Amino acid sequence: MTDYKETPIVELAAIVADHLQQYGIKVVLVGGLAVEIYSANLYLTKDIDMVNISYDPPAAMNNAMAEIGFIKHGRVYTNDTTLICVEFPPAPLAVGDELIKKTTIVKSDSGGKIPILLASDVVKDRLTAYFHWSDKPSLVQALAVMLKHAIEPGELKQFCESEGQAESFSRIVRLHQTAKERQVDCMMELESLILTDTINQL
């Protein structure tokens, strides 16, 4: 079995994506690791979430992943040498009710290629979790990516309104403006900012 004990999570994601590509299995990175990459490590995760956009059957995924030492247990693939697990959320690739048509590629330190959502779509993905489950950490993550990539709230207005979240959009504008004014640059400060805003709105 391959030992991944010293393999960073981004490198492992590149290994998985490259190996699956050899079998014609196309995946796109979403979820927490996409946030970690786009927030420049402000947020950290131990999970790799990739959507199988070529709709390959479970048997094909299981066989390909087994070749690199990852066995499926429940919904996730694990390897005894690492705490990192891999999951393939079901296709289609979408955020909210919006289908994703364009993605991009990021490279690991060793040059491995990882297909990934655009930064703006990672923000939308995190906001969707916040909208539907009132998940405050997802709002923190969305703001972190917005700040790192100069994504202005106005770029998200149509998406928020289409999700029936006009009131939440106003809050995003307010939080984003405050974070920029205070030059917030860590997750703890963002969490504190959101907590204070929540209390102020009571």
Buried (B, 14 or more C-beta within 10 A) or exposed (E): EEEBEEBEBBBBBBBBBBBBBEBEBBBBBBBBBBBBBBBEEBBEBEBBBBBBBBEBEEEBBBEBBEEBBBEBEEEBBBBEBBEBBBBBEEBEBBBBEBEBEEBEEBEBEEEBEBBBBBBBBBBBBBBBBBBEEEBBBBBBBBBBBBBBBEBEBEEBBEBBEEBEBEEBBEBBBBBBEBBEEEEBEEBEBBBEBBEEBEEEEE
